[in-house]
Amino acid sequence: MQFLKCLLPQQYNENPDIFDQPVIPAYLLNKDKLEREGIFYGKTWKDFKHDIQWM
């Protein structure tokens, strides 16, 4: 926390809640939406790997 405050003092002063409040990853907030619209929708890890290598 101290490191971030020193590294980003202006951002901390402008919006301290971003630094002081718990962070919840977006995928935890709406798992159904992520599963319907995310990059892995309908695919396995192997499919995804193939797509990013060869598409």
LOLOMI-551475 format. One record per residue: z, y, x negated of N, C-alpha, C in turn; residue in one letter. Coordinates in steps of 0.2 Angstrom, whole numbers. Each point is the difference from the previous one (the first is absolute). Example, Ala and Ser with C-alpha at 12.3 -4.5 7.8 and 13.67 -1.06 7.14 Angstrom:
{nz = 39&ny = -28&nx = -66&caz = 0&cay = 6&cax = 4&cz = 0&cy = 6&cx = -4&r = A}
{nz = -4&ny = 5&nx = 2&caz = 1&cay = 6&cax = -4&cz = 3&cy = 5&cx = 4&r = S}
//
This chain:
{nz = 0&ny = -6&nx = -4&caz = 0&cay = 6&cax = 4&cz = 0&cy = 6&cx = -4&r = M}
{nz = 4&ny = 0&nx = -5&caz = 1&cay = 6&cax = -5&cz = -7&cy = 1&cx = -3&r = Q}
{nz = -3&ny = -5&nx = -2&caz = -7&cay = 0&cax = -4&cz = -5&cy = 3&cx = 5&r = F}
{nz = 0&ny = -2&nx = 6&caz = -5&cay = 3&cax = 4&cz = 1&cy = 8&cx = 2&r = L}
{nz = 7&ny = 1&nx = 0&caz = 1&cay = 7&cax = 1&cz = -2&cy = 5&cx = -6&r = K}
{nz = 1&ny = -3&nx = -6&caz = -2&cay = 4&cax = -6&cz = -8&cy = 0&cx = 0&r = C}
{nz = -3&ny = -6&nx = 2&caz = -7&cay = 0&cax = -1&cz = -4&cy = 4&cx = 5&r = L}
{nz = 3&ny = 1&nx = 6&caz = -3&cay = 3&cax = 6&cz = 4&cy = 5&cx = 3&r = L}
{nz = 3&ny = 5&nx = -4&caz = 5&cay = 4&cax = 3&cz = -3&cy = 5&cx = 6&r = P}
{nz = -6&ny = 2&nx = 0&caz = -3&cay = 4&cax = 5&cz = 0&cy = -4&cx = 7&r = Q}
{nz = -3&ny = -6&nx = -1&caz = -1&cay = -5&cax = 6&cz = 7&cy = -1&cx = 3&r = Q}
{nz = 5&ny = -1&nx = -5&caz = 7&cay = -2&cax = 3&cz = 3&cy = 6&cx = 4&r = Y}
{nz = -1&ny = 6&nx = -3&caz = 2&cay = 6&cax = 3&cz = -3&cy = 1&cx = 7&r = N}
{nz = -7&ny = -1&nx = 0&caz = -3&cay = 1&cax = 7&cz = 1&cy = -5&cx = 5&r = E}
{nz = 1&ny = -7&nx = -2&caz = 1&cay = -5&cax = 5&cz = 5&cy = -5&cx = -3&r = N}
{nz = 7&ny = 1&nx = 0&caz = 4&cay = -4&cax = -3&cz = 1&cy = -7&cx = 4&r = P}
{nz = -1&ny = 0&nx = 6&caz = 0&cay = -6&cax = 4&cz = -4&cy = -6&cx = -2&r = D}
{nz = -6&ny = 2&nx = -3&caz = -4&cay = -5&cax = -3&cz = 3&cy = -4&cx = -5&r = I}
{nz = 4&ny = 4&nx = -4&caz = 4&cay = -3&cax = -6&cz = 7&cy = -3&cx = 2&r = F}
{nz = 3&ny = 2&nx = 5&caz = 7&cay = -1&cax = 2&cz = 0&cy = -6&cx = 5&r = D}
{nz = -5&ny = 0&nx = 4&caz = 1&cay = -5&cax = 6&cz = -3&cy = -7&cx = -2&r = Q}
{nz = 2&ny = -5&nx = 3&caz = -3&cay = -7&cax = -1&cz = -8&cy = 0&cx = 1&r = P}
{nz = -4&ny = -4&nx = -4&caz = -7&cay = 0&cax = 1&cz = -1&cy = -7&cx = 3&r = V}
{nz = -4&ny = 0&nx = 5&caz = -2&cay = -6&cax = 4&cz = -8&cy = -1&cx = -1&r = I}
{nz = -2&ny = -5&nx = -3&caz = -8&cay = -1&cax = -1&cz = -3&cy = 0&cx = 7&r = P}
{nz = -6&ny = 3&nx = 1&caz = -3&cay = 1&cax = 6&cz = -1&cy = -7&cx = 4&r = A}
{nz = -2&ny = -5&nx = -4&caz = -1&cay = -7&cax = 2&cz = 6&cy = -3&cx = 4&r = Y}
{nz = 6&ny = 2&nx = -2&caz = 5&cay = -2&cax = 4&cz = 1&cy = 3&cx = 7&r = L}
{nz = -2&ny = 6&nx = 0&caz = 0&cay = 4&cax = 7&cz = -4&cy = -3&cx = 5&r = L}
{nz = -6&ny = -2&nx = -1&caz = -5&cay = -2&cax = 5&cz = -3&cy = -6&cx = -3&r = N}
{nz = 3&ny = -6&nx = 0&caz = -3&cay = -6&cax = -3&cz = -6&cy = -2&cx = 4&r = K}
{nz = 0&ny = 0&nx = 7&caz = -5&cay = -2&cax = 4&cz = -7&cy = 4&cx = -1&r = D}
{nz = 1&ny = 6&nx = -1&caz = -6&cay = 5&cax = -1&cz = -3&cy = -2&cx = -7&r = K}
{nz = 5&ny = -1&nx = -5&caz = -3&cay = -2&cax = -7&cz = -4&cy = -6&cx = 1&r = L}
{nz = 3&ny = -5&nx = 3&caz = -3&cay = -7&cax = 0&cz = -7&cy = 1&cx = 4&r = E}
{nz = -1&ny = 4&nx = 5&caz = -6&cay = 1&cax = 4&cz = -5&cy = 4&cx = -4&r = R}
{nz = 2&ny = 5&nx = -4&caz = -4&cay = 5&cax = -3&cz = 0&cy = 0&cx = -8&r = E}
{nz = 4&ny = -4&nx = -3&caz = 1&cay = 1&cax = -7&cz = -6&cy = -4&cx = -4&r = G}
{nz = 1&ny = 1&nx = -6&caz = -6&cay = -3&cax = -5&cz = 0&cy = -7&cx = 0&r = I}
{nz = 5&ny = -4&nx = 2&caz = 1&cay = -7&cax = 0&cz = -2&cy = -3&cx = 7&r = F}
{nz = -1&ny = 4&nx = 5&caz = -1&cay = -2&cax = 7&cz = -6&cy = -6&cx = 0&r = Y}
{nz = 3&ny = -6&nx = 2&caz = -5&cay = -5&cax = 1&cz = -2&cy = -4&cx = -7&r = G}
{nz = 3&ny = 2&nx = -5&caz = -2&cay = -2&cax = -7&cz = 6&cy = -3&cx = -4&r = K}
{nz = -2&ny = -5&nx = -4&caz = 5&cay = -3&cax = -5&cz = 0&cy = 5&cx = -6&r = T}
{nz = 5&ny = -2&nx = -4&caz = 0&cay = 4&cax = -7&cz = -6&cy = -2&cx = -4&r = W}
{nz = -2&ny = -6&nx = 1&caz = -7&cay = -3&cax = -4&cz = -6&cy = 4&cx = 3&r = K}
{nz = 0&ny = 1&nx = 7&caz = -6&cay = 4&cax = 2&cz = 0&cy = 7&cx = -2&r = D}
{nz = 6&ny = 3&nx = 0&caz = 1&cay = 7&cax = -2&cz = -2&cy = 1&cx = -8&r = F}
{nz = 2&ny = -5&nx = -4&caz = -1&cay = 0&cax = -7&cz = -8&cy = 0&cx = -1&r = K}
{nz = -3&ny = -5&nx = 4&caz = -7&cay = 0&cax = -1&cz = -4&cy = 6&cx = 2&r = H}
{nz = 2&ny = 3&nx = 6&caz = -3&cay = 6&cax = 2&cz = 1&cy = 6&cx = -5&r = D}
{nz = 5&ny = 1&nx = -3&caz = 1&cay = 5&cax = -5&cz = -3&cy = -1&cx = -6&r = I}
{nz = -2&ny = -6&nx = -2&caz = -3&cay = -2&cax = -6&cz = -8&cy = 0&cx = 1&r = Q}
{nz = -2&ny = -2&nx = 6&caz = -7&cay = -1&cax = 1&cz = -4&cy = 5&cx = 5&r = W}
{nz = 4&ny = 3&nx = 4&caz = -3&cay = 4&cax = 5&cz = -2&cy = 7&cx = -2&r = M}
//
